[in-house]
Amino acid sequence: MRKHWIALCLVLCLALGLTACGAKDTQGQADGSSVSAGQQASRIAGMVLDATEDTLILRADSGVEYVMDLYGAEIRVEGGLVAGMRVDVAYEGELAESGPKPHVLTVSALESTETDLLHTGSTVDGSVLEAGGSRLTIRTAAGRRCVFETVKASRFEEHQWVRVTYDGDLSAGNTVVQDVTLCTDLPDCYQVKAGLRRYDQETDILQFRTQAGVDYEADLAYVETNVPAGFDARTQLTVYYQAAGRSEERAAPAPIRVVKVEDSRFTGASRLQATVESWDEDSGALTVHTDDGRVLTVWVWLSQLQGEAAEDGLQAGDGVCLYYTGSVEGSDVSRMDLQQVERTAKAAEHRSSVAGEVQRVEKKGLVLETDDGRTLRFARTESSDSLPDGLETGDWVRVEYTGWLGTEEDSADASRAVLARVALAVR
C-alpha cells in the first residue's frame, strides 16, 4: 500500500512538472510572437492563389509566386481568404521562390482598382544598389532611392544602370513592375571612344577626351566600370552615356550621364539604335535618326543587312540597330566602320521615347524640354487621346512616339514624330 502511494505521488509530481514546462513554452511562444509582431515588417501586395490554415500561396503584383507561413497570422478579411482576391500582406523573413517560408503577420483586403493612365508605364532610371531574390533597390541620378519587388532581380549587379517600367504611384510605395532593362541596351544610350585624361581615386572623378577632342568629366561613384587593368594614361575607354548636349553655341560641352565605362579592349563592336528615314537600295545610302536628335547618313550594302531586313529591305519608320567599329562623334560618321544592320521593329510597331519636363499642355499637343536643352513640340492627332488626365506643367515625363526627331538643320524639330503616349518619369 505504501509503495502504491509513493508511485501515485511520483506520477502527480511528473504531471505537474510537464504542465509547468508546457505553460513556460506557451508563454515563451506568446512572448516570441509579441516580439515578432513588434519588429519591422515587410509588405507585399498580390493575389491569393490558395490559402489553408497554415499556408498562403500568393502571386505578387510582380508576377512571382510565393509560399508563405500563415500559422498564427491575423486575417483582417471578412469571410476569410478566397482565391482570386487581392490582399496586402505584412510578413517577416526573406521572400524567395525556394528556401524558408516567410512568416505572415497580417493579411488585409485590397480594393482592385485600375491605375490611372498617367501612372501606367512610368519609368525610372538608376544605378543598382542592391539586387537579390525579387527585390531591387536603385539610386537615381538625382540621388533618390527606389525599392521595387521585381522578377528575378538577382540577374542584375551592383552599379549597373537600369530602367524600371512600372504601374502605380512610386511615392506611395504602390507599384507593379512591368519590366527592368539595362540602360546600355536602350535606344537613348550611346557609346563614344575616349582617352583617359585623369582619374582621381579619392573622389572617383574621371576626366576623358573623345576622339573629336571634346573633354568630359564623370563621377564614377555609382557607375558600372569594367577596367581590369586600372586607369592609367594609356587606357583607351568606351563610355556609355545618356543625355548629351551637342549645341554648337555652347562654350563648353553640356554634362552627360555616364552609365558605364569599359576598357575598349573588351567592348567588341559598338552599336547604335535609330529610326530609318530613308534607304536607297541602289546607292546604299541609309539616313537614320537617333533619339537625341542626330541625323546620320551611312552606306549599307545588301550583304550587311541581317535577318528580315535582308529579305524585305528597310522602310521609313523602321527601328534599326547599327553594329560598327571605330566611333561616332555627334553626326560625324567618318571614323565609323559599319559591320552590319539589323531591323529591330517594323515601322508600325516601332516606338522611341524621350524624357523631359512639361513646359506646356496644349489642346493640340505637348511642349517638352529635354535633358539636353531641346524644346520639343509634339502634336496630338485627331484619333489620339494620348494625353492623360492630371498632366501638368512641371511634370517630368517620358514621351513615346513613332517616327523620328531632328533634321539636319534643327535637332529639336519634332514635326515628323507622332505622339503615342505619355507617362510619368522619376529623376
C-alpha positions as CSV (number, residue, x, y, z in Angstrom):
1,M,0.0,0.0,0.0
2,R,2.8,2.3,0.9
3,K,4.5,1.6,-2.4
4,H,1.3,2.4,-4.2
5,W,1.0,5.9,-2.6
6,I,4.7,6.6,-3.4
7,A,4.1,5.7,-7.1
8,L,1.0,7.9,-7.2
9,C,2.9,10.8,-5.7
10,L,5.7,10.4,-8.3
11,V,3.1,10.4,-11.2
12,L,1.4,13.6,-9.8
13,C,4.8,15.3,-9.5
14,L,5.7,14.4,-13.0
15,A,2.4,15.6,-14.4
16,L,2.7,18.9,-12.5
17,G,6.3,19.3,-14.0
18,L,5.1,18.7,-17.5
19,T,2.2,21.2,-17.1
20,A,4.7,23.8,-15.9
21,C,7.0,23.2,-18.8
22,G,4.1,23.4,-21.2
23,A,3.0,26.7,-19.6
24,K,6.5,28.0,-19.8
25,D,6.9,27.0,-23.5
26,T,3.5,28.5,-24.3
27,Q,4.4,31.7,-22.6
28,G,7.7,31.7,-24.5
29,Q,5.9,31.3,-27.8
30,A,3.5,34.1,-26.9
31,D,6.4,36.3,-25.9
32,G,8.1,35.4,-29.2
33,S,5.1,36.2,-31.2
34,S,4.8,39.6,-29.5
35,V,8.4,40.4,-30.3
36,S,7.9,39.3,-33.9
37,A,4.8,41.4,-34.3
38,G,6.7,44.4,-32.9
39,Q,9.6,44.1,-35.3
40,Q,9.7,46.0,-38.6
41,A,7.5,44.1,-41.1
42,S,7.9,44.0,-44.8
43,R,4.9,44.3,-47.1
44,I,3.8,42.8,-50.4
45,A,0.6,43.1,-52.4
46,G,-0.8,40.4,-54.7
47,M,-3.5,37.9,-55.5
48,V,-4.4,34.9,-53.3
49,L,-3.9,31.6,-55.3
50,D,-4.7,29.3,-52.4
51,A,-5.0,29.5,-48.6
52,T,-5.2,26.9,-45.9
53,E,-5.0,27.1,-42.1
54,D,-1.2,27.2,-42.2
55,T,-0.2,28.2,-45.7
56,L,-0.8,31.1,-48.1
57,I,0.2,30.9,-51.8
58,L,0.4,34.4,-53.1
59,R,1.1,35.7,-56.6
60,A,2.8,39.1,-56.1
61,D,2.0,42.1,-58.3
62,S,5.4,41.5,-59.8
63,G,4.2,38.1,-61.1
64,V,6.3,36.0,-58.8
65,E,4.5,33.3,-56.7
66,Y,5.4,32.7,-53.1
67,V,4.5,30.1,-50.5
68,M,4.1,31.8,-47.0
69,D,3.7,30.5,-43.5
70,L,0.2,31.6,-42.3
71,Y,0.2,29.9,-38.9
72,G,-0.9,32.4,-36.2
73,A,-1.4,35.3,-38.7
74,E,-4.1,37.9,-38.1
75,I,-6.6,37.7,-41.0
76,R,-8.3,41.0,-41.5
77,V,-10.5,39.9,-44.3
78,E,-14.2,39.4,-43.7
79,G,-15.2,35.9,-44.6
80,G,-11.6,34.7,-44.8
81,L,-9.2,34.3,-47.6
82,V,-10.6,33.2,-51.0
83,A,-8.6,32.5,-54.2
84,G,-8.6,35.5,-56.6
85,M,-8.8,38.3,-54.0
86,R,-6.1,41.0,-53.9
87,V,-4.5,41.4,-50.5
88,D,-1.8,43.3,-48.6
89,V,0.5,41.0,-46.6
90,A,2.7,42.1,-43.7
91,Y,5.4,39.5,-43.1
92,E,8.8,38.7,-41.6
93,G,11.7,36.9,-43.3
94,E,13.0,36.9,-46.8
95,L,10.9,36.5,-50.0
96,A,12.3,33.7,-52.2
97,E,11.0,31.3,-54.7
98,S,12.6,28.5,-52.6
99,G,14.0,28.1,-49.1
100,P,12.5,29.0,-45.7
101,K,8.9,30.4,-46.0
102,P,8.4,34.0,-44.7
103,H,6.0,34.2,-41.8
104,V,2.8,36.2,-42.3
105,L,1.8,38.6,-39.6
106,T,-1.3,40.2,-41.0
107,V,-3.4,39.9,-44.2
108,S,-5.7,42.8,-45.3
109,A,-8.0,43.1,-48.2
110,L,-7.3,45.4,-51.1
111,E,-9.7,47.0,-53.5
112,S,-8.9,46.1,-57.1
113,T,-8.6,49.5,-58.7
114,E,-7.1,50.3,-62.1
115,T,-4.1,52.5,-62.3
116,D,-4.8,55.9,-64.0
117,L,-3.2,56.5,-67.4
118,L,-0.6,58.9,-66.1
119,H,0.8,56.3,-63.7
120,T,0.7,53.5,-66.2
121,G,4.0,52.6,-67.8
122,S,6.0,55.1,-65.6
123,T,9.8,54.8,-65.8
124,V,12.8,55.5,-63.5
125,D,16.5,55.1,-64.4
126,G,19.1,54.4,-61.7
127,S,22.2,52.6,-60.5
128,V,21.7,49.3,-58.8
129,L,22.4,49.5,-55.0
130,E,21.1,46.0,-54.1
131,A,19.7,43.1,-56.1
132,G,18.7,39.8,-54.6
133,G,15.7,37.4,-54.8
134,S,12.9,39.5,-56.0
135,R,13.9,42.9,-54.5
136,L,15.7,45.6,-56.5
137,T,17.0,48.8,-55.0
138,I,18.3,51.6,-57.2
139,R,19.6,55.2,-56.9
140,T,18.6,57.8,-59.4
141,A,20.9,60.5,-60.9
142,A,19.2,62.9,-58.5
143,G,20.0,60.7,-55.5
144,R,16.5,59.3,-54.9
145,R,16.4,55.7,-53.5
146,C,13.7,53.5,-55.0
147,V,12.8,49.9,-54.0
148,F,10.9,47.5,-56.2
149,E,9.7,44.0,-55.8
150,T,10.5,42.7,-59.3
151,V,11.0,39.5,-61.2
152,K,14.5,37.8,-60.9
153,A,16.3,40.9,-59.6
154,S,19.3,38.8,-58.8
155,R,20.3,38.8,-62.5
156,F,21.4,42.4,-62.0
157,E,24.7,43.5,-60.4
158,E,25.7,46.5,-58.2
159,H,26.4,49.7,-60.1
160,Q,24.6,48.6,-63.3
161,W,22.3,51.3,-64.6
162,V,18.7,50.0,-65.3
163,R,15.4,51.4,-66.4
164,V,12.4,50.1,-64.4
165,T,9.0,50.4,-66.1
166,Y,6.1,50.1,-63.7
167,D,2.5,51.0,-63.0
168,G,1.3,52.8,-59.9
169,D,2.5,55.6,-57.6
170,L,6.1,55.3,-56.6
171,S,5.8,57.9,-53.8
172,A,3.0,55.9,-52.2
173,G,5.0,52.6,-52.5
174,N,2.2,51.1,-54.6
175,T,3.9,49.8,-57.8
176,V,3.6,46.9,-60.1
177,V,6.8,46.3,-62.1
178,Q,6.4,45.6,-65.8
179,D,10.0,45.3,-66.9
180,V,13.6,46.0,-65.9
181,T,16.1,46.7,-68.7
182,L,19.8,47.5,-68.7
183,C,20.2,51.2,-69.8
184,T,23.1,50.1,-72.1
185,D,20.5,48.1,-74.2
186,L,18.2,51.1,-74.7
187,P,18.0,53.3,-77.8
188,D,18.8,56.5,-75.8
189,C,22.1,55.2,-74.6
190,Y,25.1,55.9,-76.8
191,Q,28.8,54.9,-77.0
192,V,31.9,57.0,-77.5
193,K,35.6,56.1,-77.7
194,A,37.8,58.2,-75.5
195,G,41.2,58.5,-74.0
196,L,41.8,58.9,-70.3
197,R,43.0,62.4,-69.1
198,R,42.8,62.0,-65.4
199,Y,41.3,59.8,-62.7
200,D,41.1,60.8,-59.0
201,Q,40.7,57.6,-57.0
202,E,39.7,59.5,-53.8
203,T,36.8,61.4,-55.4
204,D,36.1,58.8,-58.1
205,I,36.1,61.6,-60.7
206,L,37.1,60.6,-64.3
207,Q,38.1,63.1,-66.9
208,F,38.3,61.8,-70.5
209,R,38.7,63.2,-74.0
210,T,36.8,61.9,-77.0
211,Q,38.4,61.2,-80.4
212,A,36.9,64.5,-81.6
213,G,38.9,66.3,-78.9
214,V,35.9,67.1,-76.6
215,D,36.6,66.9,-72.8
216,Y,34.1,65.5,-70.3
217,E,34.0,64.7,-66.6
218,A,32.1,62.0,-64.9
219,D,31.5,60.9,-61.3
220,L,32.0,57.1,-61.2
221,A,30.7,56.6,-57.6
222,Y,27.5,54.8,-58.9
223,V,28.7,53.8,-62.4
224,E,29.5,50.3,-63.7
225,T,33.1,50.0,-64.7
226,N,35.0,47.2,-66.5
227,V,38.6,48.3,-66.5
228,P,40.5,45.3,-65.1
229,A,44.0,46.9,-65.7
230,G,43.0,50.1,-63.9
231,F,43.1,53.6,-65.1
232,D,46.4,54.9,-66.5
233,A,47.4,57.4,-69.2
234,R,47.4,54.7,-71.9
235,T,43.9,53.4,-71.1
236,Q,41.5,53.6,-74.0
237,L,37.9,53.7,-72.9
238,T,34.4,53.1,-74.3
239,V,32.0,55.4,-72.4
240,Y,28.2,54.6,-72.4
241,Y,26.2,57.7,-71.8
242,Q,22.7,59.4,-71.9
243,A,21.5,63.0,-72.4
244,A,24.5,64.5,-74.3
245,G,24.2,68.2,-75.2
246,R,25.6,68.9,-78.7
247,S,24.7,72.6,-79.3
248,E,27.4,74.3,-81.3
249,E,26.6,77.6,-79.5
250,R,27.8,76.2,-76.1
251,A,31.2,77.4,-74.9
252,A,31.7,74.1,-73.1
253,P,30.0,70.7,-73.6
254,A,26.9,70.0,-71.6
255,P,27.1,67.4,-68.9
256,I,26.4,63.8,-69.8
257,R,25.1,61.0,-67.7
258,V,27.6,58.2,-67.8
259,V,26.1,54.8,-67.1
260,K,29.1,52.5,-67.9
261,V,32.9,52.8,-68.5
262,E,34.7,50.0,-70.2
263,D,38.3,49.2,-71.4
264,S,37.9,49.4,-75.2
265,R,39.7,46.0,-75.5
266,F,36.7,44.3,-74.0
267,T,34.0,46.2,-76.0
268,G,34.0,44.5,-79.3
269,A,31.6,46.0,-81.9
270,S,29.7,49.1,-80.8
271,R,26.0,49.5,-81.6
272,L,23.7,52.4,-82.2
273,Q,19.9,52.2,-82.3
274,A,17.9,54.5,-84.5
275,T,14.9,55.1,-86.7
276,V,15.1,54.9,-90.5
277,E,14.2,58.0,-92.6
278,S,15.2,56.5,-95.9
279,W,17.3,53.8,-97.6
280,D,18.3,53.8,-101.3
281,E,18.9,50.2,-102.3
282,D,20.8,51.2,-105.4
283,S,23.3,53.7,-103.8
284,G,23.3,52.1,-100.3
285,A,22.6,55.5,-98.6
286,L,20.8,55.0,-95.3
287,T,19.6,58.0,-93.3
288,V,18.6,57.4,-89.7
289,H,17.6,59.5,-86.7
290,T,18.7,58.8,-83.1
291,D,16.6,59.6,-80.0
292,D,18.8,62.6,-79.2
293,G,18.0,64.3,-82.5
294,R,21.1,63.4,-84.6
295,V,20.8,62.7,-88.3
296,L,23.3,60.1,-89.6
297,T,23.9,59.0,-93.2
298,V,25.8,55.8,-93.7
299,W,26.2,53.4,-96.7
300,V,24.8,50.0,-96.3
301,W,25.0,47.2,-98.8
302,L,22.6,44.2,-99.1
303,S,25.3,41.9,-97.7
304,Q,25.4,43.9,-94.5
305,L,21.6,43.6,-93.8
306,Q,20.7,40.8,-91.3
307,G,17.6,38.8,-90.6
308,E,14.3,40.0,-92.1
309,A,15.9,43.2,-93.3
310,A,18.0,41.1,-95.8
311,E,14.7,39.8,-97.3
312,D,12.4,42.9,-97.1
313,G,14.9,45.8,-97.1
314,L,14.4,48.9,-94.9
315,Q,11.4,51.2,-94.9
316,A,10.9,54.7,-93.4
317,G,10.0,54.4,-89.7
318,D,11.7,51.0,-89.1
319,G,13.7,50.6,-86.0
320,V,17.3,49.5,-86.7
321,C,20.5,48.6,-84.8
322,L,23.8,49.5,-86.4
323,Y,26.8,47.5,-85.4
324,Y,30.2,49.1,-86.1
325,T,33.8,49.5,-85.0
326,G,35.6,52.9,-84.7
327,S,33.5,55.7,-83.3
328,V,30.7,58.2,-84.0
329,E,31.2,61.8,-82.9
330,G,28.0,63.8,-82.9
331,S,26.8,63.4,-86.5
332,D,30.3,62.7,-87.8
333,V,30.5,59.1,-89.1
334,S,33.9,59.4,-90.8
335,R,35.5,57.2,-88.1
336,M,32.7,54.6,-88.2
337,D,33.3,51.2,-89.9
338,L,29.8,49.7,-90.3
339,Q,29.7,45.9,-89.9
340,Q,26.0,45.1,-90.1
341,V,22.5,46.4,-89.8
342,E,19.5,44.6,-88.1
343,R,15.9,45.7,-88.1
344,T,14.6,45.7,-84.5
345,A,11.0,46.6,-85.4
346,K,8.8,47.4,-88.4
347,A,7.6,51.0,-88.6
348,A,4.0,50.2,-87.4
349,E,5.4,48.6,-84.2
350,H,8.4,50.8,-83.6
351,R,8.3,53.4,-80.8
352,S,11.0,55.6,-79.5
353,S,11.0,57.7,-76.3
354,V,12.4,60.9,-74.8
355,A,12.2,62.2,-71.2
356,G,11.8,65.8,-70.1
357,E,9.9,68.4,-68.2
358,V,6.4,69.5,-69.4
359,Q,6.6,73.2,-70.4
360,R,3.0,73.5,-71.6
361,V,0.0,71.3,-72.1
362,E,-1.9,72.4,-75.2
363,K,-5.2,71.4,-76.8
364,K,-3.3,70.1,-79.8
365,G,-0.3,68.6,-78.1
366,L,2.5,69.0,-75.6
367,V,5.7,71.1,-75.3
368,L,8.6,69.3,-73.6
369,E,12.1,70.5,-72.6
370,T,14.6,67.6,-72.6
371,D,17.7,66.9,-70.5
372,D,20.0,68.2,-73.3
373,G,18.1,71.5,-73.6
374,R,15.9,70.9,-76.7
375,T,12.4,72.2,-76.8
376,L,10.1,69.6,-78.5
377,R,6.5,70.3,-79.6
378,F,4.6,67.0,-80.0
379,A,1.3,67.3,-81.9
380,R,-1.7,65.1,-81.0
381,T,-3.5,63.6,-83.9
382,E,-7.3,63.7,-84.2
383,S,-7.6,60.0,-83.5
384,S,-5.3,60.1,-80.5
385,D,-6.3,60.5,-76.9
386,S,-2.7,60.1,-75.6
387,L,-2.5,63.0,-73.1
388,P,-3.6,61.6,-69.7
389,D,-5.8,63.4,-67.2
390,G,-3.8,65.2,-64.5
391,L,-0.8,66.1,-66.7
392,E,0.5,69.4,-65.5
393,T,3.3,71.9,-66.3
394,G,6.4,71.0,-64.4
395,D,5.8,67.2,-64.5
396,W,8.7,65.1,-65.5
397,V,7.5,62.6,-68.1
398,R,8.6,60.1,-70.8
399,V,7.0,60.6,-74.2
400,E,6.7,57.7,-76.5
401,Y,6.3,58.4,-80.2
402,T,6.5,56.9,-83.7
403,G,8.5,58.5,-86.5
404,W,11.7,60.5,-85.6
405,L,13.1,63.6,-84.1
406,G,15.5,66.1,-85.6
407,T,16.6,67.3,-89.0
408,E,20.0,68.2,-90.2
409,E,19.1,71.9,-89.8
410,D,17.3,71.6,-86.4
411,S,17.8,68.7,-84.0
412,A,14.8,69.9,-82.0
413,D,12.4,69.5,-84.9
414,A,9.6,67.1,-83.8
415,S,7.4,67.6,-86.9
416,R,8.0,64.0,-88.1
417,A,7.2,62.5,-84.7
418,V,3.7,61.3,-83.8
419,L,2.7,61.3,-80.1
420,A,1.8,57.8,-78.9
421,R,1.6,58.0,-75.1
422,V,2.8,60.0,-72.1
423,A,3.7,58.6,-68.6
424,L,5.5,59.9,-65.5
425,A,9.3,59.5,-65.2
426,V,11.3,59.8,-62.0
427,R,14.5,61.7,-61.8
